[in-house]
Amino acid sequence: MISNRRPPLTPLAQESLDALASELPSEGELTYEHAYAILKDREELEQPAAEDIIEWLYMRGHIYEVEGKLRLTDYRPE
């Protein structure tokens, strides 16, 4: 039987996702530059590390891209 649940996030990935969600504008999407700035400010990640975390979240279905902007997938804080 295949589960639809995603595996748990690493602590850094969860903290990064929480940080992005807390700064999400009312239109529900972030530019990559804004996402990098949030992760630098809140998680002290420089752009290469922020890019890696965003890619990791994207590859696991926690965020997705629409017309060059990032959106969160069914975000629920833990």
Secondary structure as GFF3:
##gff-version 3
##sequence-region A 1 78
A	DSSP	alpha_helix	11	22	.	.	.	ID=ss1
A	DSSP	beta_strand	30	31	.	.	.	ID=ss2
A	DSSP	alpha_helix	32	43	.	.	.	ID=ss3
A	DSSP	alpha_helix	47	59	.	.	.	ID=ss4
A	DSSP	beta_strand	63	66	.	.	.	ID=ss5
A	DSSP	beta_strand	69	72	.	.	.	ID=ss6
###
